Amino acid sequence: MADPQVNAQITDAITQTNVKVVAEAPAQAIAALYQVASHSAGLSLQNAVHSQQALNQISNAVVSRAVAMIMSIADKP
């Protein structure tokens, strides 16, 4: 039959590993939170740029159509 006692060095190593994991958990959680927050901020900036580009295209089309209408009025007697 095997000896039921575990070596003290093994239990100490496991205890130290558990303490290390538990101690690092808050820092890892904050790091993950920072990554998610920066990613969402980047996505919101990308959406803002895309919206601005779409509005610029629409405004260019509106201005060109308005200029075409003004020019067509000048042609009529």
HELIX and SHEET records of a PDB file:
HELIX    1   1 ALA A    8  ASP A   75  1                                  68    
END                                                                             
